[in-house]
Amino acid sequence: MRCEELRKYLSPYIDSELDAAVCTAVVDHLAQCQSCNQRFNQEQEIERLLAERLRKEGMPDAFWKAVLAKLDTSKNIRISRYGIKWLVPAVVIPVLAIALSAVFLWVKVPERGLIPVVQDIHGRYLKEEISLGPEVSWPEEFKRVSLPSWLPQSGEVEGHQFRLIGVRPCDINDTKAAYCVYECCRIPVSIFVLRKEDLRSFPQARDMLEKNRGSVMLSRRGMNLGMIDLGEVVICGISSHSIGSFLETFKRV
């Protein structure tokens, strides 16, 4: 994939609108091209800031005043000396349609795919913006999932020592998940546990898993990412440490 081609895929990639084949090509290119990586980071940051702003802001008063002014104008048409009453719906209905469309566009918050979000959370943990203690707390929605009853605590895999730091609930684009932090060879590893049924909110990740028979391993910007399908749940991991063998421990517990 060339740089010019990748640029037209950046926005749908962030919004999880690409199929698995194109998504893989995008990931591979971003892993090799520093210029496109920088552009991707900029667009991702813009969407993040926009989402934060839209969550806080309401519809401006000036907008509603403009709508009311239009409606007042339509009333004047109805009572004008020409008496052309049929013009009322012709004016009011478009105004209301514009108003409803504007409200929808105003409150809509851009959604990001699974991989960019877990990258963001892991980065915030590394910056110590997120703290995690030794407690293990699962989302309420996970009560019927068998995985929380067991979890790799500590051990060794292929000569690498790992241990669990803690578990706490988190939201990924309004989807409930469990955020687990490990250390492997003293390097932080972020693990995200999602219910399989919730993967429908992330079609890009779901398609990648299906195409790769339930196991995906990627490397991007010095970070290793992996996903495995365990039936009831999907495990997604990210770290600067290699994580392929570590994720396999979730299958063997």
PATINU-113365 format. One record per atom (N, C-alpha, C): x, y, z. Coordinates in pm, whole numbers, padded with zeros to 5 digits, always signed. Layout:
XYZ
...
//
This chain:
+00085-00120+00000
+00000+00000+00000
+00089+00125+00000
+00059+00219-00088
+00134+00343-00097
+00077+00449-00003
+00159+00550+00024
+00119+00655+00118
-00009+00726+00072
-00018+00755-00061
-00136+00826-00112
-00262+00742-00090
-00250+00611-00108
-00365+00522-00091
-00402+00511+00055
-00301+00506+00142
-00329+00491+00285
-00406+00610+00341
-00377+00730+00293
-00439+00849+00351
-00590+00847+00338
-00641+00789+00232
-00787+00785+00216
-00851+00679+00306
-00765+00589+00362
-00817+00486+00451
-00805+00522+00599
-00734+00631+00631
-00709+00662+00772
-00838+00683+00850
-00928+00766+00798
-01052+00796+00870
-01139+00671+00888
-01166+00592+00782
-01244+00469+00803
-01171+00368+00891
-01036+00371+00891
-00962+00281+00979
-00986+00317+01126
-00980+00447+01157
-01004+00492+01293
-01147+00460+01336
-01242+00469+01240
-01383+00445+01271
-01424+00298+01256
-01326+00207+01235
-01352+00062+01225
-01446+00028+01110
-01422+00088+00994
-01510+00065+00880
-01443-00017+00769
-01319-00062+00792
-01247-00136+00689
-01262-00286+00708
-01252-00359+00597
-01252-00505+00611
-01115-00551+00659
-01107-00679+00692
-00986-00730+00756
-00863-00717+00666
-00879-00741+00534
-00764-00737+00443
-00705-00596+00434
-00793-00497+00417
-00745-00358+00406
-00687-00312+00539
-00752-00353+00650
-00704-00315+00783
-00562-00367+00805
-00536-00489+00767
-00403-00547+00783
-00301-00472+00699
-00340-00433+00577
-00250-00357+00491
-00219-00220+00552
-00320-00158+00612
-00298-00028+00678
-00202-00043+00795
-00224-00145+00878
-00138-00169+00995
+00006-00193+00952
+00023-00274+00848
+00159-00303+00799
+00228-00176+00750
+00154-00093+00677
+00215+00031+00626
+00251+00125+00739
+00163+00140+00838
+00190+00229+00950
+00312+00183+01030
+00335+00053+01030
+00450-00001+01103
+00582+00033+01035
+00575+00068+00905
+00698+00091+00829
+00719+00236+00790
+00611+00317+00788
+00619+00453+00736
+00603+00554+00849
+00710+00624+00882
+00706+00722+00991
+00617+00840+00957
+00619+00885+00830
+00539+01000+00788
+00389+00971+00803
+00346+00856+00757
+00203+00819+00768
+00165+00795+00913
+00259+00742+00991
+00235+00723+01134
+00206+00855+01202
+00285+00957+01167
+00265+01089+01226
+00130+01145+01186
+00092+01128+01061
-00039+01176+01015
-00152+01102+01087
-00136+00971+01104
-00236+00891+01175
-00252+00939+01319
-00139+00964+01385
-00145+01011+01524
-00215+01146+01534
-00191+01233+01436
-00254+01364+01436
-00405+01352+01419
-00449+01268+01324
-00593+01251+01303
-00660+01185+01423
-00590+01090+01483
-00642+01023+01602
-00659+01122+01717
-00561+01211+01733
-00568+01311+01839
-00680+01411+01813
-00699+01449+01689
-00807+01542+01655
-00942+01481+01690
-00963+01354+01655
-01089+01287+01686
-01109+01275+01836
-00999+01250+01909
-01011+01238+02054
-01053+01371+02115
-00988+01479+02072
-01022+01610+02125
-01163+01651+02086
-01202+01619+01964
-01338+01651+01920
-01441+01576+02002
-01414+01447+02028
-01507+01367+02107
-01521+01424+02248
-01410+01464+02308
-01416+01521+02442
-01494+01651+02444
-01474+01733+02341
-01543+01862+02336
-01693+01843+02316
-01730+01750+02228
-01872+01730+02199
-01947+01671+02317
-01877+01593+02399
-01942+01537+02518
-01976+01648+02619
-01898+01755+02618
-01917+01861+02717
-02011+01970+02668
-02013+01991+02537
-02088+02104+02483
-02234+02069+02458
-02319+02170+02465
-02459+02156+02428
-02485+02231+02299
-02610+02224+02247
-02642+02296+02127
-02639+02446+02155
-02569+02525+02075
-02557+02669+02101
-02693+02738+02101
-02708+02839+02188
-02832+02915+02194
-02858+02986+02062
-02752+03029+01996
-02768+03100+01870
-02837+03014+01765
-02811+02884+01770
-02874+02794+01673
-03025+02792+01693
-03068+02775+01820
-03213+02769+01847
-03279+02902+01815
-03212+03015+01839
-03268+03145+01805
-03289+03156+01654
-03195+03103+01579
-03208+03106+01433
-03326+03023+01386
-03345+02904+01450
-03459+02819+01414
-03589+02889+01446
-03599+02950+01566
-03721+03019+01605
-03750+03138+01514
-03645+03205+01470
-03662+03317+01379
-03721+03270+01247
-03675+03155+01201
-03729+03098+01077
-03877+03063+01095
-03911+03004+01210
-04050+02968+01237
-04137+03093+01244
-04088+03200+01304
-04163+03325+01308
-04187+03378+01168
-04087+03365+01082
-04103+03408+00943
-04212+03329+00874
-04217+03197+00903
-04320+03113+00841
-04459+03154+00886
-04472+03198+01013
-04602+03245+01061
-04644+03370+00984
-04550+03458+00957
-04582+03579+00881
-04633+03545+00742
-04577+03442+00684
-04626+03399+00553
-04770+03353+00563
-04802+03279+00667
-04937+03224+00682
-05041+03334+00695
-05009+03444+00763
-05108+03548+00787
-05090+03667+00693
-05009+03652+00592
-04987+03761+00498
-05113+03785+00416
-05117+03899+00348
-05237+03937+00274
-05266+03846+00158
-05168+03766+00119
-05192+03672+00009
-05264+03547+00057
-05249+03516+00190
-05321+03402+00248
-05281+03269+00189
-05154+03254+00159
-05111+03127+00095
-05072+03029+00205
-05171+02963+00264
-05146+02878+00381
-05064+02755+00346
-05072+02714+00222
-04999+02591+00190
-04847+02609+00196
-04803+02736+00207
-04658+02758+00218
-04604+02725+00357
-04694+02717+00457
-04649+02693+00594
-04572+02563+00606
-04631+02447+00569
-04553+02323+00580
-04429+02324+00492
-04437+02396+00379
-04321+02401+00289
-04203+02471+00355
-04231+02562+00450
-04125+02633+00520
-04089+02563+00650
-04191+02524+00729
-04167+02469+00862
-04100+02333+00856
-04147+02245+00768
-04093+02109+00763
-03944+02108+00729
-03899+02183+00625
-03753+02186+00602
-03675+02241+00719
-03730+02345+00787
-03659+02402+00901
-03643+02298+01011
-03753+02224+01039
-03745+02120+01143
-03651+02009+01102
-03652+01974+00974
-03561+01868+00927
-03416+01909+00944
-03387+02036+00912
-03250+02087+00929
-03212+02086+01077
-03310+02126+01161
-03282+02131+01304
-03250+01993+01358
-03332+01892+01320
-03309+01756+01369
-03178+01701+01317
-03146+01729+01191
-03019+01683+01135
-02902+01745+01208
-02913+01874+01238
-02805+01943+01308
-02786+01887+01448
-02897+01858+01516
-02886+01799+01650
-02814+01666+01644
-02852+01583+01546
-02788+01451+01532
-02639+01465+01507
-02604+01554+01414
-02462+01572+01381
-02385+01632+01497
-02452+01714+01577
-02385+01780+01688
-02350+01683+01799
-02442+01593+01831
-02419+01505+01946
-02345+01378+01907
-02332+01351+01779
-02264+01229+01740
-02116+01238+01774
-02065+01137+01844
-01925+01135+01883
-01852+01031+01799
-01743+01066+01736
-01671+00969+01654
-01626+00849+01737
-01646+00732+01682
-01604+00610+01750
-01469+00566+01696
-01387+00515+01781
-01257+00466+01738
-01256+00314+01749
-01172+00253+01666
-01164+00109+01668
-01097+00057+01795
-01103-00074+01812
-01051-00137+01933
-00902-00111+01950
-00823-00131+01845
-00678-00119+01857
-00633+00022+01897
-00684+00128+01830
-00642+00262+01874
-00678+00293+02019
-00793+00243+02066
-00835+00272+02203
-00744+00202+02304
-00713+00074+02280
-00627+00003+02376
-00485+00062+02375
-00443+00110+02258
-00313+00179+02252
-00316+00304+02340
-00425+00377+02332
-00438+00500+02411
-00437+00470+02561
-00512+00369+02603
-00519+00334+02745
-00383+00286+02795
-00318+00202+02716
-00186+00153+02756
-00087+00269+02768
-00093+00361+02673
-00005+00478+02678
-00029+00563+02802
-00156+00577+02839
-00188+00654+02960
-00138+00583+03085
-00141+00449+03084
-00086+00376+03199
+00065+00398+03209
+00132+00394+03095
+00277+00414+03097
+00314+00555+03145
+00226+00652+03118
+00250+00789+03164
+00203+00811+03307
+00155+00704+03370
+00106+00708+03508
-00019+00795+03522
-00095+00809+03412
-00223+00877+03419
-00332+00783+03469
-00304+00653+03463
-00395+00551+03514
-00319+00470+03618
-00377+00452+03734
-00313+00371+03838
-00394+00244+03861
-00326+00140+03897
-00390+00011+03921
-00323-00055+04040
-00402-00090+04140
-00348-00155+04259
-00360-00306+04250
-00339-00375+04360
-00341-00521+04359
-00482-00581+04358
-00586-00495+04359
-00722-00549+04363
-00761-00611+04228
-00856-00703+04234
-00912-00765+04113
-01062-00739+04114
-01107-00651+04026
-01247-00612+04020
-01297-00625+03876
-01404-00703+03857
-01456-00730+03724
-01583-00650+03698
-01614-00619+03573
-01740-00552+03542
-01860-00638+03583
-01967-00573+03622
-02089-00646+03660
-02138-00733+03546
-02119-00686+03423
-02168-00759+03307
-02097-00893+03286
-01986-00917+03359
-01908-01038+03340
-01950-01151+03435
-02058-01133+03508
-02095-01234+03607
-02119-01371+03546
-02173-01377+03427
-02204-01504+03363
-02090-01557+03278
-01978-01487+03277
-01862-01531+03200
-01771-01612+03291
-01728-01727+03244
-01650-01817+03330
-01506-01768+03351
-01453-01686+03260
-01313-01646+03269
-01275-01578+03400
-01357-01486+03455
-01314-01419+03578
-01288-01512+03696
-01336-01636+03690
-01311-01729+03800
-01167-01781+03799
-01098-01758+03689
-00957-01795+03684
-00883-01696+03597
-00759-01678+03622
-00678-01583+03548
-00532-01613+03579
-00444-01609+03479
-00302-01630+03509
-00254-01527+03611
-00199-01573+03721
-00156-01483+03828
-00007-01450+03818
+00073-01552+03808
+00217-01534+03794
+00276-01664+03743
+00395-01655+03688
+00458-01776+03638
+00567-01745+03538
+00599-01844+03459
+00706-01832+03360
+00658-01890+03228
+00686-01819+03120
+00652-01869+02987
+00772-01845+02896
+00828-01955+02847
+00945-01950+02759
+01058-01865+02816
+01082-01881+02946
+01192-01812+03012
+01160-01671+03057
+01036-01627+03037
+00996-01492+03077
+00906-01498+03200
+00943-01424+03303
+00865-01420+03426
+00756-01314+03416
+00634-01351+03456
+00525-01254+03454
+00447-01260+03584
+00380-01151+03616
+00294-01146+03734
+00181-01046+03712
+00067-01074+03773
-00049-00987+03762
-00037-00869+03858
-00062-00748+03809
-00060-00628+03893
-00199-00598+03948
-00300-00607+03864
-00436-00579+03908
-00535-00584+03793
-00663-00583+03829
-00771-00587+03730
-00878-00487+03773
-00931-00413+03675
-01040-00322+03707
-01130-00306+03583
-01258-00271+03602
-01346-00249+03487
-01303-00125+03408
-01331-00126+03280
-01305-00009+03197
-01407-00005+03084
-01417+00110+03020
-01504+00128+02905
-01420+00146+02780
-01457+00074+02675
-01393+00091+02545
-01503+00131+02448
-01510+00258+02416
-01620+00309+02332
-01756+00266+02387
-01775+00285+02516
-01900+00251+02584
-01927+00101+02593
-01827+00020+02562
-01838-00125+02579
-01765-00164+02706
-01830-00239+02792
-01771-00280+02919
-01663-00386+02895
-01550-00365+02960
-01438-00458+02947
-01364-00463+03079
-01274-00559+03091
-01186-00568+03208
-01046-00530+03164
-00985-00441+03240
-00848-00397+03211
-00754-00462+03311
-00666-00549+03261
-00570-00621+03345
-00430-00572+03311
-00352-00546+03414
-00213-00504+03393
-00120-00610+03450
-00027-00653+03368
+00076-00749+03408
+00213-00683+03394
+00310-00748+03452
+00449-00719+03422
+00513-00847+03372
+00582-00836+03258
+00655-00951+03206
+00799-00906+03188
+00887-00970+03261
+01027-00926+03264
+01035-00778+03304
+00946-00739+03397
+00937-00603+03451
+00891-00500+03348
+00836-00545+03238
+00781-00455+03135
+00629-00463+03141
+00560-00348+03149
+00413-00350+03158
+00347-00414+03036
+00247-00493+03064
+00164-00556+02960
+00018-00526+02993
-00052-00460+02901
-00194-00431+02921
-00277-00539+02852
-00368-00597+02928
-00457-00701+02875
-00601-00653+02890
-00679-00664+02783
-00819-00624+02784
-00905-00747+02757
-01001-00770+02844
-01091-00884+02830
-01228-00830+02790
-01278-00876+02675
-01409-00836+02627
-01496-00959+02607
-01623-00945+02635
-01714-01054+02604
-01723-01071+02452
-01729-01195+02407
-01731-01222+02263
-01851-01152+02198
-01964-01150+02267
-02084-01088+02209
-02066-00938+02187
-01978-00876+02265
-01957-00731+02252
-01864-00695+02137
-01804-00795+02076
-01711-00768+01967
-01783-00714+01844
-01917-00725+01842
-01993-00668+01730
-01977-00516+01724
-01938-00456+01836
-01914-00312+01837
-01781-00276+01769
-01700-00378+01740
-01569-00357+01678
-01556-00449+01557
-01629-00419+01449
-01630-00509+01332
-01494-00531+01272
-01407-00430+01278
-01273-00444+01223
-01195-00553+01297
-01197-00548+01430
-01128-00648+01511
-01192-00785+01493
-01325-00788+01489
-01396-00916+01471
-01357-00981+01338
-01353-00901+01230
-01319-00956+01099
-01175-01006+01096
-01085-00934+01163
-00945-00977+01167
-00932-01111+01239
-01005-01127+01349
-01001-01254+01422
-01056-01368+01339
-01168-01344+01272
-01229-01448+01190
-01138-01489+01075
-01074-01390+01013
-00986-01419+00900
-00864-01498+00945
-00815-01471+01065
-00692-01534+01114
-00720-01648+01213
-00840-01702+01206
-00878-01821+01284
-00861-01800+01434
-00900-01684+01481
-00906-01661+01625
-00777-01615+01690
-00677-01578+01612
-00551-01532+01670
-00486-01429+01579
-00460-01310+01632
-00401-01202+01553
-00282-01146+01629
-00170-01129+01559
-00051-01068+01618
-00001-00957+01525
+00017-00838+01581
+00061-00723+01502
+00176-00654+01574
+00255-00580+01498
+00363-00500+01556
+00357-00363+01493
+00351-00258+01579
+00337-00124+01526
+00398-00023+01621
+00481+00067+01565
+00542+00175+01642
+00607+00126+01771
+00680+00016+01760
+00751-00037+01876
+00663-00110+01975
+00534-00127+01942
+00441-00197+02030
+00394-00327+01963
+00380-00430+02044
+00327-00556+01997
+00182-00569+02044
+00094-00601+01951
-00047-00616+01982
-00092-00756+01944
-00183-00810+02022
-00234-00943+01993
-00377-00959+02039
-00452-01045+01970
-00588-01079+02008
-00607-01229+01993
-00676-01288+02091
-00710-01429+02080
-00855-01449+02119
-00919-01540+02050
-01059-01573+02075
-01064-01695+02167
-01126-01678+02285
-01137-01788+02380
-01279-01840+02394
-01362-01808+02294
-01500-01857+02299
-01594-01756+02362
-01604-01757+02494
-01689-01660+02563
-01633-01519+02560
-01501-01511+02562
-01436-01380+02568
-01327-01370+02462
-01286-01246+02438
-01172-01217+02352
-01068-01144+02436
-00943-01188+02426
-00833-01125+02498
-00754-01040+02400
-00732-00914+02436
-00651-00822+02354
-00535-00772+02439
-00413-00785+02391
-00296-00745+02468
-00206-00650+02392
-00135-00565+02466
-00042-00470+02405
+00075-00446+02499
+00195-00442+02443
+00315-00419+02522
+00434-00399+02428
+00538-00335+02481
+00663-00329+02405
+00735-00464+02414
+00695-00545+02510
+00747-00682+02526
+00674-00773+02428
+00738-00881+02386
+00669-00979+02302
+00555-01041+02383
+00441-01059+02321
+00324-01105+02397
+00259-01230+02340
+00310-01280+02226
+00247-01398+02165
+00239-01516+02259
+00351-01554+02316
+00354-01670+02407
+00277-01640+02536
+00284-01514+02581
+00214-01477+02703
+00064-01492+02687
+00010-01449+02572
-00134-01462+02550
-00177-01608+02545
-00089-01695+02503
-00122-01837+02499
-00147-01894+02640
-00090-01829+02743
-00113-01880+02879
-00259-01871+02919
-00335-01779+02859
-00476-01767+02889
-00553-01889+02838
-00501-01954+02738
-00565-02076+02686
-00538-02197+02776
-00422-02194+02843
-00380-02314+02917
-00421-02314+03063
-00467-02198+03114
-00501-02193+03256
-00622-02280+03284
//
